[in-house]
Amino acid sequence: MSNIKDLIRELAKGDGEAYGLICTVDSVDKEARTVDCTPIDEGAPLLGVNLQANQGSSFGVVSFPRVGSYVVVGFVADGSAGVVLLTDNIESVEITTAEDKSRAVIDDDGVRINVGNDTSAELTADGIVLNGGSLGGLVKVEELTGRLNTIENDINSLKSVFTGWVPAPQDGGAALKSSVASWAGQRLTPTKRGDYENEKVKQ
């Protein structure tokens, strides 16, 4: 059994040792998911260094380093293929699932998440926007509840006036008018959208 383990380890080693170089980033190609960089030991520039295991892939997790930042480029065997192993300062990170059903981008502007064709969330310094934000800001429940309570109390006051009113024959409604006068004199303030809308969270 131990001979099989040793054999697997030998096969996994490949033809040479892995090694790494510390480089500074000269340019970033987000389409190709590669960088051009220069080793800090002043060696020859490295062109088209992969940012992920499969350069031709359009999914997975990719960290895009900033131009001028440091990266560690790893090489295997003869050094013909390099890949960025570590980054010093990133400009953005993209995460995409294999069938492109879900995608997340994190950068200096914020975080954007898309799931399917019609579900999205965007978090920025300005606030949060869900599914495009076409419905406006989220409702502030406490403020809306207070406004509804004001209207409900007003209606209840009117009901109390009517339940306590006793019709008087031949008064032409004077008794009712007198009972309703105090209620009618208290005008409600028209509701404004800003009274209960949270503009920092839009849906």
PyMOL commands that place a pseudoatom at each C-alpha (Angstrom):
pseudoatom trace, name=CA, resn=MET, resi=1, chain=A, elem=C, hetatm=0, pos=[0.000, 0.000, 0.000]
pseudoatom trace, name=CA, resn=SER, resi=2, chain=A, elem=C, hetatm=0, pos=[2.807, 2.459, 0.881]
pseudoatom trace, name=CA, resn=ASN, resi=3, chain=A, elem=C, hetatm=0, pos=[4.437, 1.732, -2.505]
pseudoatom trace, name=CA, resn=ILE, resi=4, chain=A, elem=C, hetatm=0, pos=[1.291, 2.999, -4.293]
pseudoatom trace, name=CA, resn=LYS, resi=5, chain=A, elem=C, hetatm=0, pos=[1.348, 6.217, -2.214]
pseudoatom trace, name=CA, resn=ASP, resi=6, chain=A, elem=C, hetatm=0, pos=[5.003, 6.782, -3.061]
pseudoatom trace, name=CA, resn=LEU, resi=7, chain=A, elem=C, hetatm=0, pos=[4.314, 6.153, -6.738]
pseudoatom trace, name=CA, resn=ILE, resi=8, chain=A, elem=C, hetatm=0, pos=[1.450, 8.699, -6.785]
pseudoatom trace, name=CA, resn=ARG, resi=9, chain=A, elem=C, hetatm=0, pos=[3.683, 11.274, -5.078]
pseudoatom trace, name=CA, resn=GLU, resi=10, chain=A, elem=C, hetatm=0, pos=[6.415, 10.754, -7.672]
pseudoatom trace, name=CA, resn=LEU, resi=11, chain=A, elem=C, hetatm=0, pos=[3.953, 11.117, -10.552]
pseudoatom trace, name=CA, resn=ALA, resi=12, chain=A, elem=C, hetatm=0, pos=[2.555, 14.326, -9.045]
pseudoatom trace, name=CA, resn=LYS, resi=13, chain=A, elem=C, hetatm=0, pos=[5.994, 15.928, -8.845]
pseudoatom trace, name=CA, resn=GLY, resi=14, chain=A, elem=C, hetatm=0, pos=[6.287, 16.361, -12.603]
pseudoatom trace, name=CA, resn=ASP, resi=15, chain=A, elem=C, hetatm=0, pos=[9.583, 16.974, -14.335]
pseudoatom trace, name=CA, resn=GLY, resi=16, chain=A, elem=C, hetatm=0, pos=[10.931, 19.836, -12.253]
pseudoatom trace, name=CA, resn=GLU, resi=17, chain=A, elem=C, hetatm=0, pos=[10.606, 21.982, -9.200]
pseudoatom trace, name=CA, resn=ALA, resi=18, chain=A, elem=C, hetatm=0, pos=[8.075, 24.761, -8.811]
pseudoatom trace, name=CA, resn=TYR, resi=19, chain=A, elem=C, hetatm=0, pos=[9.411, 28.240, -8.143]
pseudoatom trace, name=CA, resn=GLY, resi=20, chain=A, elem=C, hetatm=0, pos=[8.110, 31.793, -7.932]
pseudoatom trace, name=CA, resn=LEU, resi=21, chain=A, elem=C, hetatm=0, pos=[9.142, 35.308, -8.893]
pseudoatom trace, name=CA, resn=ILE, resi=22, chain=A, elem=C, hetatm=0, pos=[8.108, 38.590, -7.310]
pseudoatom trace, name=CA, resn=CYS, resi=23, chain=A, elem=C, hetatm=0, pos=[7.094, 41.045, -10.040]
pseudoatom trace, name=CA, resn=THR, resi=24, chain=A, elem=C, hetatm=0, pos=[5.513, 44.450, -10.497]
pseudoatom trace, name=CA, resn=VAL, resi=25, chain=A, elem=C, hetatm=0, pos=[2.435, 44.651, -12.710]
pseudoatom trace, name=CA, resn=ASP, resi=26, chain=A, elem=C, hetatm=0, pos=[2.911, 46.617, -15.959]
pseudoatom trace, name=CA, resn=SER, resi=27, chain=A, elem=C, hetatm=0, pos=[-0.558, 46.074, -17.486]
pseudoatom trace, name=CA, resn=VAL, resi=28, chain=A, elem=C, hetatm=0, pos=[-3.747, 44.085, -16.938]
pseudoatom trace, name=CA, resn=ASP, resi=29, chain=A, elem=C, hetatm=0, pos=[-5.890, 42.495, -19.673]
pseudoatom trace, name=CA, resn=LYS, resi=30, chain=A, elem=C, hetatm=0, pos=[-9.304, 41.798, -18.146]
pseudoatom trace, name=CA, resn=GLU, resi=31, chain=A, elem=C, hetatm=0, pos=[-10.635, 40.177, -21.325]
pseudoatom trace, name=CA, resn=ALA, resi=32, chain=A, elem=C, hetatm=0, pos=[-7.797, 37.662, -21.569]
pseudoatom trace, name=CA, resn=ARG, resi=33, chain=A, elem=C, hetatm=0, pos=[-7.459, 37.490, -17.752]
pseudoatom trace, name=CA, resn=THR, resi=34, chain=A, elem=C, hetatm=0, pos=[-3.704, 37.986, -17.915]
pseudoatom trace, name=CA, resn=VAL, resi=35, chain=A, elem=C, hetatm=0, pos=[-1.070, 40.471, -16.768]
pseudoatom trace, name=CA, resn=ASP, resi=36, chain=A, elem=C, hetatm=0, pos=[2.254, 41.667, -18.115]
pseudoatom trace, name=CA, resn=CYS, resi=37, chain=A, elem=C, hetatm=0, pos=[4.768, 42.127, -15.330]
pseudoatom trace, name=CA, resn=THR, resi=38, chain=A, elem=C, hetatm=0, pos=[8.477, 42.679, -14.672]
pseudoatom trace, name=CA, resn=PRO, resi=39, chain=A, elem=C, hetatm=0, pos=[10.471, 40.690, -12.083]
pseudoatom trace, name=CA, resn=ILE, resi=40, chain=A, elem=C, hetatm=0, pos=[11.940, 42.889, -9.353]
pseudoatom trace, name=CA, resn=ASP, resi=41, chain=A, elem=C, hetatm=0, pos=[15.328, 41.219, -9.973]
pseudoatom trace, name=CA, resn=GLU, resi=42, chain=A, elem=C, hetatm=0, pos=[15.288, 43.116, -13.305]
pseudoatom trace, name=CA, resn=GLY, resi=43, chain=A, elem=C, hetatm=0, pos=[14.843, 39.942, -15.333]
pseudoatom trace, name=CA, resn=ALA, resi=44, chain=A, elem=C, hetatm=0, pos=[13.051, 39.896, -18.676]
pseudoatom trace, name=CA, resn=PRO, resi=45, chain=A, elem=C, hetatm=0, pos=[9.401, 41.056, -18.602]
pseudoatom trace, name=CA, resn=LEU, resi=46, chain=A, elem=C, hetatm=0, pos=[6.788, 38.298, -18.366]
pseudoatom trace, name=CA, resn=LEU, resi=47, chain=A, elem=C, hetatm=0, pos=[3.969, 38.671, -20.890]
pseudoatom trace, name=CA, resn=GLY, resi=48, chain=A, elem=C, hetatm=0, pos=[0.489, 37.179, -20.701]
pseudoatom trace, name=CA, resn=VAL, resi=49, chain=A, elem=C, hetatm=0, pos=[0.790, 35.654, -17.233]
pseudoatom trace, name=CA, resn=ASN, resi=50, chain=A, elem=C, hetatm=0, pos=[-2.448, 33.851, -16.319]
pseudoatom trace, name=CA, resn=LEU, resi=51, chain=A, elem=C, hetatm=0, pos=[-4.619, 35.156, -13.502]
pseudoatom trace, name=CA, resn=GLN, resi=52, chain=A, elem=C, hetatm=0, pos=[-6.403, 31.811, -13.137]
pseudoatom trace, name=CA, resn=ALA, resi=53, chain=A, elem=C, hetatm=0, pos=[-5.658, 28.181, -13.828]
pseudoatom trace, name=CA, resn=ASN, resi=54, chain=A, elem=C, hetatm=0, pos=[-7.489, 28.073, -17.169]
pseudoatom trace, name=CA, resn=GLN, resi=55, chain=A, elem=C, hetatm=0, pos=[-6.806, 31.251, -19.130]
pseudoatom trace, name=CA, resn=GLY, resi=56, chain=A, elem=C, hetatm=0, pos=[-9.501, 30.436, -21.697]
pseudoatom trace, name=CA, resn=SER, resi=57, chain=A, elem=C, hetatm=0, pos=[-12.199, 30.197, -19.029]
pseudoatom trace, name=CA, resn=SER, resi=58, chain=A, elem=C, hetatm=0, pos=[-14.819, 32.923, -18.540]
pseudoatom trace, name=CA, resn=PHE, resi=59, chain=A, elem=C, hetatm=0, pos=[-15.882, 31.732, -15.079]
pseudoatom trace, name=CA, resn=GLY, resi=60, chain=A, elem=C, hetatm=0, pos=[-14.297, 31.127, -11.695]
pseudoatom trace, name=CA, resn=VAL, resi=61, chain=A, elem=C, hetatm=0, pos=[-12.667, 33.525, -9.239]
pseudoatom trace, name=CA, resn=VAL, resi=62, chain=A, elem=C, hetatm=0, pos=[-10.279, 36.153, -10.635]
pseudoatom trace, name=CA, resn=SER, resi=63, chain=A, elem=C, hetatm=0, pos=[-8.413, 38.896, -8.752]
pseudoatom trace, name=CA, resn=PHE, resi=64, chain=A, elem=C, hetatm=0, pos=[-7.266, 41.726, -11.017]
pseudoatom trace, name=CA, resn=PRO, resi=65, chain=A, elem=C, hetatm=0, pos=[-4.164, 43.414, -9.528]
pseudoatom trace, name=CA, resn=ARG, resi=66, chain=A, elem=C, hetatm=0, pos=[-3.538, 47.138, -9.855]
pseudoatom trace, name=CA, resn=VAL, resi=67, chain=A, elem=C, hetatm=0, pos=[-0.881, 48.344, -12.263]
pseudoatom trace, name=CA, resn=GLY, resi=68, chain=A, elem=C, hetatm=0, pos=[2.291, 48.976, -10.277]
pseudoatom trace, name=CA, resn=SER, resi=69, chain=A, elem=C, hetatm=0, pos=[1.429, 46.539, -7.499]
pseudoatom trace, name=CA, resn=TYR, resi=70, chain=A, elem=C, hetatm=0, pos=[3.412, 43.430, -6.584]
pseudoatom trace, name=CA, resn=VAL, resi=71, chain=A, elem=C, hetatm=0, pos=[2.458, 39.894, -7.589]
pseudoatom trace, name=CA, resn=VAL, resi=72, chain=A, elem=C, hetatm=0, pos=[4.039, 36.498, -7.060]
pseudoatom trace, name=CA, resn=VAL, resi=73, chain=A, elem=C, hetatm=0, pos=[4.200, 34.525, -10.300]
pseudoatom trace, name=CA, resn=GLY, resi=74, chain=A, elem=C, hetatm=0, pos=[4.549, 30.774, -9.946]
pseudoatom trace, name=CA, resn=PHE, resi=75, chain=A, elem=C, hetatm=0, pos=[6.206, 28.479, -12.488]
pseudoatom trace, name=CA, resn=VAL, resi=76, chain=A, elem=C, hetatm=0, pos=[6.190, 24.716, -12.804]
pseudoatom trace, name=CA, resn=ALA, resi=77, chain=A, elem=C, hetatm=0, pos=[8.791, 22.478, -14.439]
pseudoatom trace, name=CA, resn=ASP, resi=78, chain=A, elem=C, hetatm=0, pos=[10.568, 24.268, -17.295]
pseudoatom trace, name=CA, resn=GLY, resi=79, chain=A, elem=C, hetatm=0, pos=[8.987, 27.656, -16.543]
pseudoatom trace, name=CA, resn=SER, resi=80, chain=A, elem=C, hetatm=0, pos=[7.041, 27.799, -19.785]
pseudoatom trace, name=CA, resn=ALA, resi=81, chain=A, elem=C, hetatm=0, pos=[3.737, 28.499, -18.034]
pseudoatom trace, name=CA, resn=GLY, resi=82, chain=A, elem=C, hetatm=0, pos=[3.269, 31.074, -15.289]
pseudoatom trace, name=CA, resn=VAL, resi=83, chain=A, elem=C, hetatm=0, pos=[0.301, 31.951, -13.121]
pseudoatom trace, name=CA, resn=VAL, resi=84, chain=A, elem=C, hetatm=0, pos=[-0.226, 34.733, -10.589]
pseudoatom trace, name=CA, resn=LEU, resi=85, chain=A, elem=C, hetatm=0, pos=[-0.325, 33.089, -7.163]
pseudoatom trace, name=CA, resn=LEU, resi=86, chain=A, elem=C, hetatm=0, pos=[-0.541, 36.119, -4.854]
pseudoatom trace, name=CA, resn=THR, resi=87, chain=A, elem=C, hetatm=0, pos=[-1.442, 39.765, -5.329]
pseudoatom trace, name=CA, resn=ASP, resi=88, chain=A, elem=C, hetatm=0, pos=[-0.407, 42.777, -3.273]
pseudoatom trace, name=CA, resn=ASN, resi=89, chain=A, elem=C, hetatm=0, pos=[-3.140, 45.270, -4.213]
pseudoatom trace, name=CA, resn=ILE, resi=90, chain=A, elem=C, hetatm=0, pos=[-6.235, 44.383, -6.202]
pseudoatom trace, name=CA, resn=GLU, resi=91, chain=A, elem=C, hetatm=0, pos=[-8.344, 46.602, -8.423]
pseudoatom trace, name=CA, resn=SER, resi=92, chain=A, elem=C, hetatm=0, pos=[-11.283, 44.204, -8.518]
pseudoatom trace, name=CA, resn=VAL, resi=93, chain=A, elem=C, hetatm=0, pos=[-12.415, 40.644, -7.881]
pseudoatom trace, name=CA, resn=GLU, resi=94, chain=A, elem=C, hetatm=0, pos=[-14.866, 38.800, -10.133]
pseudoatom trace, name=CA, resn=ILE, resi=95, chain=A, elem=C, hetatm=0, pos=[-16.694, 35.604, -9.249]
pseudoatom trace, name=CA, resn=THR, resi=96, chain=A, elem=C, hetatm=0, pos=[-18.703, 33.861, -11.964]
pseudoatom trace, name=CA, resn=THR, resi=97, chain=A, elem=C, hetatm=0, pos=[-20.341, 30.433, -11.790]
pseudoatom trace, name=CA, resn=ALA, resi=98, chain=A, elem=C, hetatm=0, pos=[-19.695, 27.874, -14.518]
pseudoatom trace, name=CA, resn=GLU, resi=99, chain=A, elem=C, hetatm=0, pos=[-22.993, 28.400, -16.340]
pseudoatom trace, name=CA, resn=ASP, resi=100, chain=A, elem=C, hetatm=0, pos=[-22.884, 32.178, -15.814]
pseudoatom trace, name=CA, resn=LYS, resi=101, chain=A, elem=C, hetatm=0, pos=[-26.052, 32.025, -13.699]
pseudoatom trace, name=CA, resn=SER, resi=102, chain=A, elem=C, hetatm=0, pos=[-24.512, 34.043, -10.871]
pseudoatom trace, name=CA, resn=ARG, resi=103, chain=A, elem=C, hetatm=0, pos=[-21.891, 36.781, -10.927]
pseudoatom trace, name=CA, resn=ALA, resi=104, chain=A, elem=C, hetatm=0, pos=[-20.333, 39.092, -8.328]
pseudoatom trace, name=CA, resn=VAL, resi=105, chain=A, elem=C, hetatm=0, pos=[-17.917, 41.982, -8.874]
pseudoatom trace, name=CA, resn=ILE, resi=106, chain=A, elem=C, hetatm=0, pos=[-16.133, 43.798, -6.043]
pseudoatom trace, name=CA, resn=ASP, resi=107, chain=A, elem=C, hetatm=0, pos=[-14.163, 46.975, -6.799]
pseudoatom trace, name=CA, resn=ASP, resi=108, chain=A, elem=C, hetatm=0, pos=[-13.637, 50.535, -5.546]
pseudoatom trace, name=CA, resn=ASP, resi=109, chain=A, elem=C, hetatm=0, pos=[-17.158, 51.496, -6.682]
pseudoatom trace, name=CA, resn=GLY, resi=110, chain=A, elem=C, hetatm=0, pos=[-18.813, 48.824, -4.533]
pseudoatom trace, name=CA, resn=VAL, resi=111, chain=A, elem=C, hetatm=0, pos=[-20.284, 45.348, -4.914]
pseudoatom trace, name=CA, resn=ARG, resi=112, chain=A, elem=C, hetatm=0, pos=[-22.553, 44.199, -7.732]
pseudoatom trace, name=CA, resn=ILE, resi=113, chain=A, elem=C, hetatm=0, pos=[-24.309, 40.819, -7.673]
pseudoatom trace, name=CA, resn=ASN, resi=114, chain=A, elem=C, hetatm=0, pos=[-26.434, 39.321, -10.445]
pseudoatom trace, name=CA, resn=VAL, resi=115, chain=A, elem=C, hetatm=0, pos=[-28.348, 36.059, -10.150]
pseudoatom trace, name=CA, resn=GLY, resi=116, chain=A, elem=C, hetatm=0, pos=[-30.210, 34.903, -13.262]
pseudoatom trace, name=CA, resn=ASN, resi=117, chain=A, elem=C, hetatm=0, pos=[-31.690, 37.530, -15.569]
pseudoatom trace, name=CA, resn=ASP, resi=118, chain=A, elem=C, hetatm=0, pos=[-33.790, 39.605, -13.188]
pseudoatom trace, name=CA, resn=THR, resi=119, chain=A, elem=C, hetatm=0, pos=[-32.297, 39.474, -9.678]
pseudoatom trace, name=CA, resn=SER, resi=120, chain=A, elem=C, hetatm=0, pos=[-29.565, 41.928, -8.755]
pseudoatom trace, name=CA, resn=ALA, resi=121, chain=A, elem=C, hetatm=0, pos=[-28.096, 43.885, -5.869]
pseudoatom trace, name=CA, resn=GLU, resi=122, chain=A, elem=C, hetatm=0, pos=[-25.714, 46.831, -5.979]
pseudoatom trace, name=CA, resn=LEU, resi=123, chain=A, elem=C, hetatm=0, pos=[-23.991, 48.189, -2.862]
pseudoatom trace, name=CA, resn=THR, resi=124, chain=A, elem=C, hetatm=0, pos=[-22.185, 51.527, -3.184]
pseudoatom trace, name=CA, resn=ALA, resi=125, chain=A, elem=C, hetatm=0, pos=[-21.376, 54.520, -0.996]
pseudoatom trace, name=CA, resn=ASP, resi=126, chain=A, elem=C, hetatm=0, pos=[-24.698, 56.014, -2.181]
pseudoatom trace, name=CA, resn=GLY, resi=127, chain=A, elem=C, hetatm=0, pos=[-26.741, 53.096, -0.849]
pseudoatom trace, name=CA, resn=ILE, resi=128, chain=A, elem=C, hetatm=0, pos=[-28.231, 49.776, -1.924]
pseudoatom trace, name=CA, resn=VAL, resi=129, chain=A, elem=C, hetatm=0, pos=[-30.182, 49.178, -5.141]
pseudoatom trace, name=CA, resn=LEU, resi=130, chain=A, elem=C, hetatm=0, pos=[-32.157, 45.933, -5.519]
pseudoatom trace, name=CA, resn=ASN, resi=131, chain=A, elem=C, hetatm=0, pos=[-33.341, 44.732, -8.941]
pseudoatom trace, name=CA, resn=GLY, resi=132, chain=A, elem=C, hetatm=0, pos=[-32.683, 48.068, -10.631]
pseudoatom trace, name=CA, resn=GLY, resi=133, chain=A, elem=C, hetatm=0, pos=[-34.447, 50.262, -8.062]
pseudoatom trace, name=CA, resn=SER, resi=134, chain=A, elem=C, hetatm=0, pos=[-37.391, 51.150, -10.331]
pseudoatom trace, name=CA, resn=LEU, resi=135, chain=A, elem=C, hetatm=0, pos=[-39.906, 50.840, -7.451]
pseudoatom trace, name=CA, resn=GLY, resi=136, chain=A, elem=C, hetatm=0, pos=[-38.201, 53.556, -5.401]
pseudoatom trace, name=CA, resn=GLY, resi=137, chain=A, elem=C, hetatm=0, pos=[-36.865, 53.480, -1.849]
pseudoatom trace, name=CA, resn=LEU, resi=138, chain=A, elem=C, hetatm=0, pos=[-37.809, 50.910, 0.756]
pseudoatom trace, name=CA, resn=VAL, resi=139, chain=A, elem=C, hetatm=0, pos=[-40.557, 51.878, 3.161]
pseudoatom trace, name=CA, resn=LYS, resi=140, chain=A, elem=C, hetatm=0, pos=[-39.519, 53.070, 6.619]
pseudoatom trace, name=CA, resn=VAL, resi=141, chain=A, elem=C, hetatm=0, pos=[-41.887, 50.900, 8.628]
pseudoatom trace, name=CA, resn=GLU, resi=142, chain=A, elem=C, hetatm=0, pos=[-41.833, 53.006, 11.794]
pseudoatom trace, name=CA, resn=GLU, resi=143, chain=A, elem=C, hetatm=0, pos=[-42.631, 56.243, 9.971]
pseudoatom trace, name=CA, resn=LEU, resi=144, chain=A, elem=C, hetatm=0, pos=[-45.342, 54.610, 7.853]
pseudoatom trace, name=CA, resn=THR, resi=145, chain=A, elem=C, hetatm=0, pos=[-46.912, 52.983, 10.920]
pseudoatom trace, name=CA, resn=GLY, resi=146, chain=A, elem=C, hetatm=0, pos=[-47.021, 56.370, 12.667]
pseudoatom trace, name=CA, resn=ARG, resi=147, chain=A, elem=C, hetatm=0, pos=[-48.711, 57.933, 9.632]
pseudoatom trace, name=CA, resn=LEU, resi=148, chain=A, elem=C, hetatm=0, pos=[-51.299, 55.142, 9.395]
pseudoatom trace, name=CA, resn=ASN, resi=149, chain=A, elem=C, hetatm=0, pos=[-52.000, 55.451, 13.123]
pseudoatom trace, name=CA, resn=THR, resi=150, chain=A, elem=C, hetatm=0, pos=[-52.677, 59.183, 12.682]
pseudoatom trace, name=CA, resn=ILE, resi=151, chain=A, elem=C, hetatm=0, pos=[-55.236, 58.452, 9.944]
pseudoatom trace, name=CA, resn=GLU, resi=152, chain=A, elem=C, hetatm=0, pos=[-56.801, 55.578, 11.916]
pseudoatom trace, name=CA, resn=ASN, resi=153, chain=A, elem=C, hetatm=0, pos=[-57.112, 57.746, 15.036]
pseudoatom trace, name=CA, resn=ASP, resi=154, chain=A, elem=C, hetatm=0, pos=[-58.761, 60.471, 12.956]
pseudoatom trace, name=CA, resn=ILE, resi=155, chain=A, elem=C, hetatm=0, pos=[-61.321, 58.016, 11.564]
pseudoatom trace, name=CA, resn=ASN, resi=156, chain=A, elem=C, hetatm=0, pos=[-61.957, 56.647, 15.066]
pseudoatom trace, name=CA, resn=SER, resi=157, chain=A, elem=C, hetatm=0, pos=[-62.580, 60.192, 16.324]
pseudoatom trace, name=CA, resn=LEU, resi=158, chain=A, elem=C, hetatm=0, pos=[-65.175, 60.708, 13.590]
pseudoatom trace, name=CA, resn=LYS, resi=159, chain=A, elem=C, hetatm=0, pos=[-66.816, 57.398, 14.503]
pseudoatom trace, name=CA, resn=SER, resi=160, chain=A, elem=C, hetatm=0, pos=[-67.001, 58.530, 18.139]
pseudoatom trace, name=CA, resn=VAL, resi=161, chain=A, elem=C, hetatm=0, pos=[-68.727, 61.747, 17.051]
pseudoatom trace, name=CA, resn=PHE, resi=162, chain=A, elem=C, hetatm=0, pos=[-71.369, 59.823, 15.139]
pseudoatom trace, name=CA, resn=THR, resi=163, chain=A, elem=C, hetatm=0, pos=[-71.930, 57.212, 17.814]
pseudoatom trace, name=CA, resn=GLY, resi=164, chain=A, elem=C, hetatm=0, pos=[-72.359, 59.905, 20.488]
pseudoatom trace, name=CA, resn=TRP, resi=165, chain=A, elem=C, hetatm=0, pos=[-74.643, 62.100, 18.356]
pseudoatom trace, name=CA, resn=VAL, resi=166, chain=A, elem=C, hetatm=0, pos=[-78.320, 62.031, 19.195]
pseudoatom trace, name=CA, resn=PRO, resi=167, chain=A, elem=C, hetatm=0, pos=[-80.602, 63.417, 16.450]
pseudoatom trace, name=CA, resn=ALA, resi=168, chain=A, elem=C, hetatm=0, pos=[-82.680, 66.366, 17.654]
pseudoatom trace, name=CA, resn=PRO, resi=169, chain=A, elem=C, hetatm=0, pos=[-86.028, 66.874, 15.987]
pseudoatom trace, name=CA, resn=GLN, resi=170, chain=A, elem=C, hetatm=0, pos=[-86.415, 69.975, 13.862]
pseudoatom trace, name=CA, resn=ASP, resi=171, chain=A, elem=C, hetatm=0, pos=[-82.814, 71.284, 14.439]
pseudoatom trace, name=CA, resn=GLY, resi=172, chain=A, elem=C, hetatm=0, pos=[-81.807, 70.954, 10.771]
pseudoatom trace, name=CA, resn=GLY, resi=173, chain=A, elem=C, hetatm=0, pos=[-78.581, 69.158, 11.689]
pseudoatom trace, name=CA, resn=ALA, resi=174, chain=A, elem=C, hetatm=0, pos=[-77.317, 71.850, 14.051]
pseudoatom trace, name=CA, resn=ALA, resi=175, chain=A, elem=C, hetatm=0, pos=[-76.543, 69.286, 16.792]
pseudoatom trace, name=CA, resn=LEU, resi=176, chain=A, elem=C, hetatm=0, pos=[-74.524, 67.149, 14.353]
pseudoatom trace, name=CA, resn=LYS, resi=177, chain=A, elem=C, hetatm=0, pos=[-72.677, 70.188, 13.039]
pseudoatom trace, name=CA, resn=SER, resi=178, chain=A, elem=C, hetatm=0, pos=[-71.778, 71.203, 16.583]
pseudoatom trace, name=CA, resn=SER, resi=179, chain=A, elem=C, hetatm=0, pos=[-70.563, 67.673, 17.453]
pseudoatom trace, name=CA, resn=VAL, resi=180, chain=A, elem=C, hetatm=0, pos=[-68.413, 67.431, 14.305]
pseudoatom trace, name=CA, resn=ALA, resi=181, chain=A, elem=C, hetatm=0, pos=[-66.948, 70.962, 14.553]
pseudoatom trace, name=CA, resn=SER, resi=182, chain=A, elem=C, hetatm=0, pos=[-63.964, 70.106, 16.764]
pseudoatom trace, name=CA, resn=TRP, resi=183, chain=A, elem=C, hetatm=0, pos=[-63.104, 67.019, 14.660]
pseudoatom trace, name=CA, resn=ALA, resi=184, chain=A, elem=C, hetatm=0, pos=[-63.437, 68.875, 11.344]
pseudoatom trace, name=CA, resn=GLY, resi=185, chain=A, elem=C, hetatm=0, pos=[-61.203, 71.693, 12.560]
pseudoatom trace, name=CA, resn=GLN, resi=186, chain=A, elem=C, hetatm=0, pos=[-58.204, 69.367, 12.976]
pseudoatom trace, name=CA, resn=ARG, resi=187, chain=A, elem=C, hetatm=0, pos=[-56.832, 69.031, 9.430]
pseudoatom trace, name=CA, resn=LEU, resi=188, chain=A, elem=C, hetatm=0, pos=[-54.526, 66.161, 8.473]
pseudoatom trace, name=CA, resn=THR, resi=189, chain=A, elem=C, hetatm=0, pos=[-51.169, 67.043, 6.940]
pseudoatom trace, name=CA, resn=PRO, resi=190, chain=A, elem=C, hetatm=0, pos=[-50.834, 65.601, 3.407]
pseudoatom trace, name=CA, resn=THR, resi=191, chain=A, elem=C, hetatm=0, pos=[-48.374, 62.713, 3.269]
pseudoatom trace, name=CA, resn=LYS, resi=192, chain=A, elem=C, hetatm=0, pos=[-45.143, 63.214, 1.338]
pseudoatom trace, name=CA, resn=ARG, resi=193, chain=A, elem=C, hetatm=0, pos=[-43.126, 60.371, -0.124]
pseudoatom trace, name=CA, resn=GLY, resi=194, chain=A, elem=C, hetatm=0, pos=[-40.054, 61.477, 1.806]
pseudoatom trace, name=CA, resn=ASP, resi=195, chain=A, elem=C, hetatm=0, pos=[-41.924, 60.978, 5.099]
pseudoatom trace, name=CA, resn=TYR, resi=196, chain=A, elem=C, hetatm=0, pos=[-41.593, 57.199, 4.849]
pseudoatom trace, name=CA, resn=GLU, resi=197, chain=A, elem=C, hetatm=0, pos=[-39.166, 56.434, 2.000]
pseudoatom trace, name=CA, resn=ASN, resi=198, chain=A, elem=C, hetatm=0, pos=[-35.614, 55.221, 2.647]
pseudoatom trace, name=CA, resn=GLU, resi=199, chain=A, elem=C, hetatm=0, pos=[-33.708, 56.562, -0.350]
pseudoatom trace, name=CA, resn=LYS, resi=200, chain=A, elem=C, hetatm=0, pos=[-30.531, 54.711, 0.674]
pseudoatom trace, name=CA, resn=VAL, resi=201, chain=A, elem=C, hetatm=0, pos=[-32.180, 51.360, -0.107]
pseudoatom trace, name=CA, resn=LYS, resi=202, chain=A, elem=C, hetatm=0, pos=[-34.029, 51.210, -3.431]
pseudoatom trace, name=CA, resn=GLN, resi=203, chain=A, elem=C, hetatm=0, pos=[-35.895, 48.302, -4.894]
for i in range(1, 203): cmd.bond("trace and resi %d" % i, "trace and resi %d" % (i + 1))
show_as sticks, trace
zoom trace
